[in-house]
């Protein structure tokens, strides 16, 4: 199946489908408190969706901060996990930011997902912390050519 990845404006029909997917993954599956799932950053974020056969099956958002681009709210529908959708979305989102001259990336990953993000060029730093009731670690991108963290 072909996966199409698009940027979508906040509260458009596709973005609302992404919000519903986030609620399904984070609130229903992972038991994140609903009041923590949506926040004011959704109004200014760049939202990405992955579409397969006309259905939104993945989403993430980018937050443009002065010091870095923050990748967050990465979610893939349970039936589509393990098919490379999250990886494709992250690569597309990072390419989008790089095209705008931004090359510093930051995220907070659920601790059991660290290996996934490490394979995409991120390194964990700092102590483990709780977010949404689950252990997380902060991660930032590094330059694969020099193996140096991008600060």
C-alpha positions as CSV (number, residue, x, y, z in Angstrom):
1,X,0.0,0.0,0.0
2,X,1.1,3.5,-0.7
3,X,1.5,5.9,2.2
4,X,1.1,9.7,1.5
5,X,2.5,12.1,4.0
6,X,1.0,15.7,4.0
7,X,1.3,18.8,6.1
8,X,-2.2,19.9,7.2
9,X,-3.5,23.1,8.9
10,X,-4.7,22.9,12.5
11,X,-8.4,22.0,12.8
12,X,-8.8,21.1,9.1
13,X,-10.7,17.8,8.4
14,X,-7.4,15.9,8.1
15,X,-5.9,17.5,11.2
16,X,-9.1,16.7,13.1
17,X,-8.7,13.0,12.0
18,X,-5.1,13.2,13.3
19,X,-6.4,14.6,16.7
20,X,-8.9,11.7,16.9
21,X,-6.0,9.2,16.1
22,X,-3.9,10.8,18.9
23,X,-6.8,10.5,21.3
24,X,-7.2,6.8,20.4
25,X,-3.5,6.0,20.8
26,X,-2.5,8.2,23.7
27,X,-5.8,8.5,25.8
28,X,-7.5,5.2,25.1
29,X,-4.6,2.8,24.5
30,X,-1.8,4.4,26.7
31,X,-4.1,6.0,29.3
32,X,-2.6,9.5,29.1
33,X,-4.9,11.9,30.8
34,X,-7.0,13.6,28.1
35,X,-6.3,17.1,29.5
36,X,-2.6,16.4,28.8
37,X,-3.0,15.2,25.3
38,X,-4.2,18.4,23.6
39,X,-2.5,21.7,24.4
40,X,-2.1,25.2,23.1
41,X,0.9,24.1,21.0
42,X,-1.6,22.5,18.6
43,X,-2.6,25.9,17.4
44,X,0.9,26.9,16.2
45,X,2.4,23.5,15.3
46,X,3.0,22.1,11.8
47,X,0.9,19.0,11.7
48,X,1.8,16.0,9.5
49,X,-0.5,13.1,8.6
50,X,0.2,9.7,7.0
51,X,-2.7,8.6,4.7
52,X,-3.2,5.0,3.5
53,X,-6.2,4.1,1.3
54,X,-7.8,7.5,2.2
55,X,-7.5,7.0,6.0
56,X,-5.3,9.0,8.4
57,X,-3.2,6.2,10.0
58,X,-0.4,8.3,11.4
59,X,0.4,11.8,12.7
60,X,3.0,14.0,14.3
61,X,3.6,17.6,14.9
62,X,6.6,20.0,14.8
63,X,7.0,22.9,17.1
64,X,9.3,25.6,15.9
65,X,11.2,26.8,19.0
66,X,14.1,29.3,18.8
67,X,16.7,26.7,20.0
68,X,15.4,23.7,18.0
69,X,12.5,22.0,16.2
70,X,10.6,19.8,18.6
71,X,9.0,16.6,17.2
72,X,6.0,15.4,19.2
73,X,2.7,13.5,19.4
74,X,4.0,10.8,17.0
75,X,1.2,8.3,16.7
76,X,0.3,5.4,14.3
77,X,-2.9,3.5,14.2
78,X,-2.4,0.1,15.9
79,X,-3.3,-1.8,12.7
80,X,-0.5,0.0,10.7
81,X,2.4,-0.2,13.2
82,X,5.6,-1.9,12.1
83,X,5.2,-0.8,8.5
84,X,7.6,2.1,8.6
85,X,4.9,4.8,8.8
86,X,6.4,6.6,11.8
87,X,9.9,6.5,10.3
88,X,8.6,8.0,7.0
89,X,6.7,10.7,8.8
90,X,9.7,11.7,10.9
91,X,12.0,11.8,7.9
92,X,9.5,13.9,5.9
93,X,9.0,16.3,8.9
94,X,12.8,16.7,9.4
95,X,13.3,17.3,5.7
96,X,10.5,19.9,5.8
97,X,12.3,21.7,8.7
98,X,15.7,21.4,7.0
99,X,14.3,23.0,3.8
100,X,13.5,26.0,6.0
101,X,17.1,26.1,7.3
102,X,16.5,24.3,10.6
103,X,18.7,21.3,11.5
104,X,18.4,21.0,15.3
105,X,15.8,18.5,16.5
106,X,14.6,17.6,19.9
107,X,12.0,15.2,21.2
108,X,10.9,13.3,24.3
109,X,10.5,9.6,23.7
110,X,8.8,6.9,25.7
111,X,11.7,5.0,27.2
112,X,10.7,1.8,25.4
113,X,11.0,3.6,22.0
114,X,14.6,4.9,22.4
115,X,16.0,2.4,19.9
116,X,13.6,3.5,17.2
117,X,14.7,7.1,17.6
118,X,18.4,6.2,17.9
119,X,18.1,4.6,14.5
120,X,16.8,7.9,13.1
121,X,19.8,9.8,14.4
122,X,18.8,10.8,18.0
123,X,20.7,10.3,21.2
124,X,19.1,10.3,24.7
125,X,20.4,12.7,27.4
126,X,19.4,13.6,30.9
127,X,17.5,11.5,33.4
128,X,14.4,9.5,32.8
129,X,11.2,11.3,33.7
130,X,7.5,10.7,33.8
131,X,5.2,12.2,31.2
132,X,1.6,11.2,30.8
133,X,2.2,8.4,33.3
134,X,5.0,6.8,31.3
135,X,8.8,6.9,31.6
136,X,10.4,9.2,28.9
137,X,13.9,10.4,28.0
138,X,14.8,13.6,26.2
139,X,16.6,13.1,22.9
140,X,18.3,15.3,20.4
141,X,19.6,14.8,16.9
142,X,23.3,14.3,16.1
143,X,25.3,14.7,13.0
144,X,25.9,11.2,11.6
145,X,29.1,12.4,9.7
146,X,30.8,13.7,12.8
147,X,28.9,11.6,15.5
148,X,28.6,14.9,17.4
149,X,25.4,16.0,19.1
150,X,23.9,19.1,17.5
151,X,23.5,21.6,20.3
